[in-house]
Amino acid sequence: VLEQDSAYQIASAPCFETYLNNGMEDGYWDIEMYIPVQRK
């Protein structure tokens, strides 16, 4: 969940994802998304 925060903001850097299952087999993708942040 991406929530608004008074101390941090999204940083201008690459994000990445980790796939936790095979969506081709399960019919859905279960992922963890990592988004870089920095202090305001």
C-alpha positions in Angstrom: 0.0 0.0 0.0 1.4 3.4 -1.0 0.5 5.9 1.6 1.1 9.6 1.8 3.7 10.6 4.4 4.9 14.0 5.6 8.5 12.9 6.0 9.1 10.9 2.8 8.4 11.2 -0.9 8.9 9.0 -3.9 12.6 9.2 -5.2 13.7 9.5 -8.8 15.3 6.0 -8.9 14.3 2.7 -10.4 11.8 0.5 -8.7 11.7 -3.3 -8.9 9.3 -6.2 -8.3 9.6 -9.6 -6.9 7.2 -12.2 -8.4 6.0 -14.6 -5.7 4.2 -17.0 -8.0 3.8 -18.1 -11.6 0.9 -16.1 -13.0 0.8 -18.2 -16.1 -0.2 -21.2 -13.9 -2.2 -19.5 -11.2 -4.1 -17.0 -13.3 -3.0 -14.1 -11.3 0.3 -12.4 -10.4 1.3 -12.0 -6.7 4.1 -9.5 -6.5 6.0 -7.3 -4.0 6.8 -3.9 -5.5 9.7 -1.9 -4.1 9.5 1.9 -4.6 12.5 4.1 -3.6 11.7 6.9 -1.2 13.7 9.9 0.1 13.3 12.3 3.0 11.5 15.6 2.0 
